[in-house]
């Protein structure tokens, strides 16, 4: 089993206009993960991240908590096999 993985995460709640994308960007950097984060028109925040599975699990714990003014009500997580698609982590607009 590979120690690398890819995960797709959708967060619901008060997750926009609270600095969530920047928060995810900073934690992805701290855990040396690549991928992206974006706000969706339906008010959710969507993240796709890849790297070492143990680091992704730590990253998910952080985004479940969210930044100071966020209130995460629901987290939808879909694990995938490692894609090795991204070279860095970026905020998408």
FENZIBEL-V531102 format. One line per field, one symbol per residue. burial: b if it has 9 or more other C-alpha atoms within 8 Angstrom, else e. A space follows every 50 residues. Layout:
BEGIN
burial=???
END
This chain:
BEGIN
burial=eeebbbbbbbbbbbbbebebbebbbebbbebebbbbbbbeeebbbbbbbb bbbebbeebeebbbbbbeebbbeebeeeebebeeeeeebbbee
END
